[in-house]
């Protein structure tokens, strides 16, 4: 019995689906980057010649202090009194949370001390400071 066989077709590699996937990946990463950069307020960071980036940053909560001494968790303004409660709640959700403290160059050190005290009160002792490299 004779069976049906399809005509020999020269197989071609279709680039259209691959281009679509690459375009979607680019769009996804561009959107992700815009959300990440939107979480930080604009500060003038102090310069440090010996600044280095940690090899394993881990889960870090960004805390920023602007020139007027206002505190922000990410981009959300928070009072100094409420900061320990927010940090304790975050620590309960993410046990190994770390803090990345960003302070403006002209901010008074007492504001930085208050944030460090709030971190200690919440039980967060892994803290690094942001700086700009020359």
N, C-alpha and C positions, 0 to 999 in steps of 0.2 A: 504494500500500500504506500502510495506516495503522500508525504506530509508537506504541509505548506511551510516555506521558509521565507523570511522577509528578504527584501532586496538588500544587497550590501550597501550600507550607507557609510560614508566616510565620517567617523565620529569627530566632532569638533568640541573644543572646550568652550563652554559658555562663560563669558566674563560678566555678563549683566548681573546675575545674582551675587557674584563676588563684589562687584562695585557697589551694589545696594547695601550689602552687609558692611563694607568699609565705611560708606557714607553714614550709616546708622551708628557705627562705633564712634566716628568723629563727632557726630551730633551729641551723642551721649556724654562723651568726655568733655566737650565744650560746656554743656549744661552743668555737669558736675563741678567743673572748675569755677563757673560763675557762682554756684551756691557756696563753695568753700571760701572764695574770696569775699563774698558778701557777708560772711560771718564775722569779719574782723573790722574794727573801726580803724580809721587812718591815724597813725601816730608817727611822731618823729622819734625814732628809737635812738638810744645812746650808742656811740661807737665803741667797739672793742677790737683791738688788734688781734688778740688771741682767741677770738670767738670760734667755736666749733659746733657742728651739728651732731647731736647724738646718733649713734648707729641704729638704735632701736627706739624710736620715739614712743611707740605704744599708743594707748588711748590717752590722749592729752586733752584737757579742758582748757580752752583759751580764756584767760582773764586779762582784761585790758584796763589800764588807768590812764585817762586823758590828762591834759595839762591842767584842767581845773580840779582834778582829784576825783572825778566821777568814775565809778567802777562798772564794768560791763562783763557779763558772762557771754562769750561770743560777741554778738552785737546787741544784746539785750541789757538795758540799764538795770542795775541792782543796787540796793542800798547796802551800806556796810553792815547794818544790823541783820539783814536777811541773808547775807552771803554765807555764813556758816551752815544755815539750814539747807540752802540750795546745794552746797557742796556735800553735806552729809547724805542728802537724798541721792545725789549722783554716785557717791561712793557705795551706797547700798545697791544701786542698780549695776554699777561697774566696779567690782571689788578692787581691781588693780589700777584704778584711775590715777593719772598724773596731771600736774598742772603746768601750763606754759604761761608764765606771767610776762605781760607786755606793759611797760610803763613808759610814758613820754619822758623826754630828756629833762623837762623843766618841772616835773611833778616833785612835790616834797616827799622826802623819804618816809615820813610818818604814814602816808597813804599806803606805801608799799609794805610797811610793817603791819598795818591793820589787815591787809589782804593775807600776808603770811600768817598772822595770828588766826585769821578765819580758817585758813587751810589746816593749821595745826589743831584747831578746835574740832574740825570735821574729821580729823584722823588721816589727813592727806599730808604725807611728808616728802613725797617725791616731787620736787619743784625745780623748774629751770627758768632762767630769765632770757628774754629776747634781747638781742642787740644787733646793730648793723655793723657789718665789717667794712673797714676802710675801702 
